Amino acid sequence: MRERTLSIGTELSRNGSRELRKALKGILKEGESVCFDASRLQHADANGLAELFAMIAEVLERGGEAIVAGASARMRAIFELVQLDRVAEMRECNREFAPMQIAVQQISYRPTLANNRIPQMAS
């Protein structure tokens, strides 16, 4: 079974996952495995995790295998907390079959506070 590799990037959020989804649509074929390379991933919010679950489901529905690889200990703990490890195999990507590597540059989105000040609780 052929394996394709998609690089998740440094942040997985609703906005950032759009580019990842586009890249997945461009390579997804019946019965192909997809390795989501999480080696650079530093932050994932609930929306991004939901999108990743949806993309994994799409791979599985087409008869492929979904793999999440290279996650840091912190990200792996988050993946296990949301039980991502139950739908996708957690391991290193299979480089033996020369997968197509698609780097996805994601837009970093982090809400900012007005005037860069932390709100104070009322006493």
Summary of the structure (lengths in Angstrom):
residues: 123
radius of gyration: 16.0
end to end distance: 61.7
largest distance: 61.7
contacts: 357
relative contact order: 0.25
helix: 39%
strand: 19%
